[in-house]
């Protein structure tokens, strides 16, 4: 189901009791979660979970398995693999893979990517200065894909256009809800196979060949050392593409939309410390989780919020609802209030990065690269929205798509250029 486009600006009075109070979510309607049942079986047969406590309980349980992101259909109809991609895997294999790859996403590793991210952000902003106007969602796509490509090792592509090949899987993908009826025509199936072949031949295969000759400090080199087949490597690369690159792209656009609409929040962000800036981004992400719904399948009978859930049931965890549960985040739950008080053990984005053994490994990297780019963009005083974006739903990711977000720079670039250069120097030095 496609959500109707929403282009109108939304504003509200500052929320009482908040350090800041700048409106409600932009990518979905705000709901009164306190009035919704914590667990309810829908007509679709799925058990829908909306409370924070119950959703986190499910995510932390060992007796449930990943059922989203096409994990079940991929394992049933895809090629047989000894090594399942980390997003789909469970048990010892999953835990071992997470331990082995955690080194690519530690704060120290992410800091080492700092100069690369800063240089790329500078080039994108320079292009905006040169052209005067651009689609912000196009800029954020290039940033997200190229940064993730460095971590994964997709740096030996035969032809440019990696970002378009990555998006082809999401824009032409299937509905990832378990049990959803797929309308897969012969033409669509052929298109998906063509996209996969292009991605493998132009991006993944050259990267594998380069790393067989000389290992690097990236994921593909690690997979080669663990004797992954080419099929297993391309599947892992696809997993990181859809679960990492695409989501970061959307978040950057959502964060910029909030910051450009609220000058005071923007000023707090641009002139804040890194801790303060990250707090603002985390709060925006809490309100605008890119992946709205996570799916899990029960391996055994469970009791959740007093209800008995049979083994083999599919649980739909509604992250937008869990993130605005007033029992956890307080009131007003739908207001944007960075540094709002939260119970001990609850992180600022709440469940926007998931939780438990499948929690997003690239959480810190996503916030860091978003911050580097957004601060460079928003330091320009004359950057403004030309066309508010449209918002639709992507059924593969189960999240929002922000498109046609047109921004421009005015003609008073002198102060902005100086400030942007200062930001670039500061970021490079801190990295």
C-alpha positions in Angstrom: 0.0 0.0 0.0 1.3 3.4 -1.0 1.0 6.3 1.5 -0.4 9.4 0.0 2.1 12.1 -0.7 2.5 14.8 2.0 4.0 18.0 0.8 2.6 20.6 3.2 4.7 22.1 5.9 3.8 21.2 9.5 4.4 23.5 12.4 3.3 23.6 16.0 4.0 25.6 19.1 7.0 24.6 21.2 6.1 21.7 23.5 6.0 22.6 27.2 8.7 20.8 29.2 10.9 20.1 26.2 14.4 21.5 25.6 13.0 22.2 22.1 9.6 21.7 20.6 9.5 21.8 16.8 6.5 20.0 15.5 5.4 16.5 14.7 6.6 13.8 12.3 6.8 14.7 8.6 6.9 11.3 7.1 3.8 9.8 8.7 0.7 10.9 10.7 1.2 11.2 14.4 -0.9 8.7 16.4 -2.0 8.5 20.0 -0.1 5.3 20.9 -1.5 5.3 24.5 -5.0 4.5 23.0 -3.7 1.5 20.9 -3.5 -2.1 22.1 0.0 -3.3 22.8 -0.6 -6.6 21.0 -3.4 -7.3 18.6 -4.0 -9.9 15.9 -5.0 -8.3 12.7 -7.2 -9.6 9.8 -3.9 -10.4 8.0 -3.2 -13.0 10.6 -0.1 -11.2 11.9 0.2 -10.1 15.6 0.7 -6.3 15.6 2.9 -4.9 18.4 2.9 -1.2 19.2 4.2 -0.8 22.7 7.9 -0.2 23.3 8.3 -2.7 26.1 6.7 -5.6 24.2 8.5 -4.7 20.9 11.9 -4.7 22.7 11.1 -7.9 24.5 10.5 -9.6 21.1 13.6 -8.2 19.6 15.7 -9.5 22.5 14.3 -13.0 22.5 16.3 -15.9 21.2 13.1 -17.8 20.4 12.1 -15.6 17.5 13.7 -15.3 14.0 14.2 -12.6 11.4 11.2 -12.6 9.1 11.6 -9.2 7.4 13.6 -7.8 4.5 12.6 -10.8 2.3 14.6 -13.2 4.5 12.1 -16.1 4.4 11.3 -15.9 0.7 15.0 -15.5 -0.2 15.9 -18.6 1.7 13.0 -20.6 0.2 13.4 -19.6 -3.4 17.0 -18.4 -3.7 20.2 -20.4 -4.2 21.3 -22.7 -1.4 24.1 -21.1 0.6 26.3 -22.4 3.3 26.6 -18.9 4.7 23.4 -17.0 5.1 23.8 -13.2 5.0 24.1 -11.7 8.4 20.7 -10.0 8.3 19.0 -13.3 7.8 21.2 -15.6 9.8 20.5 -16.8 13.3 22.2 -18.7 16.1 26.0 -19.3 16.3 26.7 -18.3 12.7 25.0 -15.0 13.2 26.7 -14.2 16.5 30.1 -15.1 15.1 29.6 -13.0 12.0 28.5 -10.0 14.1 31.6 -10.4 16.3 33.9 -10.7 13.3 32.5 -7.6 11.4 31.9 -5.4 14.5 35.4 -3.9 13.9 34.1 -2.1 10.8 31.5 -0.1 12.8 33.3 0.8 16.0 33.7 4.6 16.8 37.4 4.2 16.1 36.8 2.7 12.7 34.1 5.2 11.9 36.5 8.1 12.9 39.0 6.7 10.4 36.4 7.2 7.6 36.1 10.9 8.7 38.4 12.4 6.1 36.8 10.4 3.3 33.3 11.4 4.4 34.3 15.0 4.8 35.9 15.1 1.3 32.8 13.5 -0.3 30.5 15.9 1.5 32.6 18.9 0.4 32.4 17.7 -3.2 28.6 17.3 -3.1 28.2 20.8 -1.5 30.6 22.3 -4.1 28.3 20.8 -6.8 25.3 22.5 -5.2 27.1 25.8 -5.0 28.1 25.5 -8.7 24.6 24.5 -9.9 22.6 26.6 -7.5 19.9 24.0 -7.1 19.7 20.2 -6.6 17.5 17.4 -5.3 18.7 16.8 -1.7 17.6 13.2 -2.0 20.0 12.7 -4.9 22.9 14.2 -2.9 22.1 12.0 0.1 21.9 8.9 -2.1 25.4 9.5 -3.5 26.8 10.1 0.0 25.1 7.1 1.6 26.1 4.7 -1.2 29.7 5.8 -1.5 30.4 5.7 2.2 28.9 2.2 2.6 30.7 1.1 -0.5 34.0 2.0 1.2 33.1 -0.1 4.3 31.8 -3.1 2.2 34.6 -2.9 -0.4 32.6 -2.0 -3.5 35.3 0.4 -4.8 36.4 -1.3 -8.0 33.3 -0.8 -10.2 33.8 -1.1 -14.0 31.3 1.7 -14.7 29.9 4.6 -12.6 26.4 4.5 -11.4 26.6 2.2 -8.4 23.9 4.2 -6.6 21.4 3.7 -9.4 22.1 -0.1 -9.5 21.6 -0.3 -5.7 18.3 1.6 -5.9 17.1 -0.6 -8.6 16.7 -3.5 -6.1 14.6 -1.4 -3.8 12.5 0.6 -6.3 11.6 -2.6 -8.2 11.6 -4.9 -5.2 8.8 -7.0 -3.7 6.6 -6.6 -0.6 8.7 -7.8 2.3 5.8 -8.6 4.6 5.8 -12.3 5.3 3.1 -14.0 3.3 2.3 -11.0 1.1 1.0 -11.8 -2.3 3.7 -10.9 -4.8 2.6 -9.6 -8.3 5.7 -10.8 -10.1 5.1 -10.6 -13.9 7.5 -12.2 -16.3 8.8 -8.7 -17.3 9.4 -7.8 -13.7 11.2 -11.0 -13.0 13.4 -10.5 -16.0 14.1 -6.9 -14.8 15.1 -8.1 -11.3 17.5 -10.7 -12.8 19.0 -8.1 -15.1 19.6 -5.7 -12.2 21.2 -8.5 -10.2 23.5 -9.5 -13.1 24.5 -5.8 -13.7 25.3 -5.3 -10.0 27.4 -8.5 -9.8 29.3 -8.0 -13.1 29.9 -4.3 -12.8 30.4 -3.9 -9.0 30.8 -7.0 -7.0 32.9 -9.3 -9.3 35.6 -6.6 -10.0 35.8 -6.0 -6.2 36.2 -9.7 -5.5 38.9 -10.0 -8.1 40.8 -6.9 -6.7 40.7 -8.3 -3.2 41.8 -11.8 -4.2 44.9 -10.1 -5.5 45.3 -7.9 -2.5 43.2 -7.9 0.7 42.0 -4.6 2.2 40.3 -3.7 5.5 36.8 -4.2 4.3 33.9 -6.6 4.4 34.5 -8.3 1.0 38.1 -9.1 2.0 36.8 -10.6 5.2 34.3 -12.7 3.4 36.9 -14.0 1.0 39.1 -15.0 4.0 36.1 -17.0 5.3 35.7 -18.8 2.0 32.4 -17.3 1.0 31.3 -18.1 -2.6 30.7 -15.4 -5.1 26.9 -15.9 -4.7 27.2 -15.6 -0.9 29.3 -12.4 -1.3 26.9 -10.7 -3.7 24.0 -11.6 -1.4 25.8 -10.1 1.6 26.5 -6.9 -0.5 22.8 -6.7 -1.4 21.9 -7.0 2.2 24.1 -4.1 3.2 22.9 -2.1 0.3 19.2 -2.3 1.1 19.5 -2.3 4.9 22.3 0.4 5.1 22.8 2.6 2.1 19.1 3.1 1.3 18.0 3.9 4.9 20.8 6.4 5.5 19.8 8.2 2.3 16.2 8.6 3.5 17.2 9.7 7.0 19.4 12.5 5.8 16.5 13.9 3.8 14.1 13.6 6.7 16.6 15.4 9.1 17.3 18.2 6.6 13.5 18.7 6.1 13.0 19.2 9.9 16.1 21.5 10.2 15.3 23.6 7.2 11.8 24.2 8.4 12.8 25.3 11.9 15.5 28.1 12.0 16.0 27.9 15.8 16.5 24.1 15.7 18.8 24.6 12.7 20.9 27.2 14.7 21.1 24.9 17.7 22.3 22.1 15.4 24.8 24.0 13.3 26.4 25.7 16.4 26.1 22.8 18.8 28.8 20.4 20.0 29.0 17.0 18.4 27.1 15.6 21.3 24.3 18.2 20.9 24.1 17.7 17.2 23.9 13.9 17.5 21.1 14.3 20.1 19.1 16.4 17.6 19.6 13.8 14.9 18.7 10.9 17.2 15.5 12.6 18.2 14.6 13.2 14.6 15.2 9.6 13.9 13.0 8.6 16.8 10.2 10.5 15.2 11.0 9.4 11.7 12.3 5.8 11.9 13.2 4.9 8.3 12.2 1.3 8.7 8.7 1.5 10.2 7.9 -2.2 10.7 10.1 -5.1 11.7 9.0 -8.7 11.3 9.8 -11.7 13.4 8.5 -15.3 13.4 8.1 -17.2 16.7 9.9 -20.5 17.0 7.9 -21.5 20.1 4.8 -20.4 21.9 5.1 -17.0 23.5 3.2 -15.0 26.0 3.2 -11.3 25.3 1.3 -8.7 27.2 -0.9 -11.5 28.6 -1.7 -13.0 25.2 -0.6 -16.4 24.0 1.1 -16.3 20.6 1.3 -19.7 18.9 4.6 -21.1 17.5 5.2 -20.1 13.9 3.3 -16.8 14.2 4.5 -13.7 12.5 4.9 -10.6 14.7 4.8 -7.1 13.1 6.6 -4.7 15.3 5.5 -1.1 14.6 8.5 1.0 15.3 6.8 4.4 14.7 4.4 3.5 17.5 6.9 2.0 19.9 9.1 5.1 19.5 6.2 7.4 20.6 5.0 5.2 23.5 4.4 7.8 26.2 5.1 5.3 28.9 8.7 5.4 27.8 9.4 8.8 26.1 6.9 10.9 28.1 4.6 13.6 26.8 4.3 15.1 24.3 5.5 11.9 22.6 5.2 13.2 19.1 7.1 16.5 19.6 10.7 16.9 18.6 12.5 17.3 21.9 16.3 16.5 21.8 17.8 15.2 25.0 14.3 14.3 26.4 14.7 12.3 29.6 14.4 8.6 28.9 14.5 5.6 31.3 17.8 4.0 32.0 18.8 1.6 29.3 16.7 3.3 26.6 18.8 5.0 23.9 17.9 8.3 22.3 16.7 6.8 18.9 14.6 4.3 21.0 14.0 1.4 18.6 14.8 3.2 15.3 18.0 1.0 14.9 16.2 -2.1 16.2 17.4 -4.0 19.3 18.8 -7.3 20.3 21.1 -9.5 18.2 19.8 -8.0 14.9 20.3 -4.4 16.0 21.7 -2.3 13.1 25.5 -2.6 13.3 26.0 0.6 11.3 24.1 2.9 13.7 27.1 5.1 14.7 28.3 5.3 11.1 24.9 6.4 9.8 24.7 9.3 12.4 28.3 10.3 11.8 28.0 10.6 8.1 24.6 12.3 8.3 26.1 14.9 10.7 29.2 15.6 8.6 27.0 16.3 5.5 24.2 18.1 7.2 26.4 20.5 9.1 28.2 21.4 5.9 24.9 22.0 4.1 23.2 24.0 6.8 26.1 26.3 7.6 25.1 28.1 4.4 22.7 30.7 5.6 20.9 31.1 2.3 20.1 27.4 1.6 16.4 27.0 1.3 13.6 24.6 0.2 12.4 25.2 -3.4 10.0 22.3 -3.5 8.9 20.4 -0.4 9.4 16.6 -1.0 6.8 14.0 -1.6 6.6 11.0 0.8 5.7 7.5 -0.2 6.1 4.1 1.2 8.6 1.5 0.0 7.2 -1.9 0.6 10.6 -3.7 0.4 12.2 -1.7 3.2 8.8 -1.0 4.9 9.8 2.6 5.2 9.4 6.0 3.7 10.8 7.4 0.5 11.5 11.1 0.3 11.7 12.3 -3.3 12.0 15.5 -5.3 13.3 17.4 -2.3 14.5 20.5 -4.2 16.8 22.9 -2.5 18.8 25.9 -3.6 21.5 28.3 -2.5 21.1 32.0 -3.0 23.8 34.4 -4.2 25.4 35.4 -0.9 27.9 32.6 -0.7 30.9 34.4 0.8 30.1 33.9 4.5 28.8 30.4 3.8 31.9 29.4 2.0 34.1 30.6 4.8 32.0 28.8 7.4 31.9 25.6 5.3 35.6 25.6 5.0 35.9 26.0 8.8 33.6 23.1 9.3 35.6 21.0 6.9 38.9 21.8 8.6 37.4 21.1 12.0 36.0 17.7 10.9 39.2 16.7 9.3 41.2 17.6 12.4 38.9 15.7 14.8 39.0 12.7 12.6 
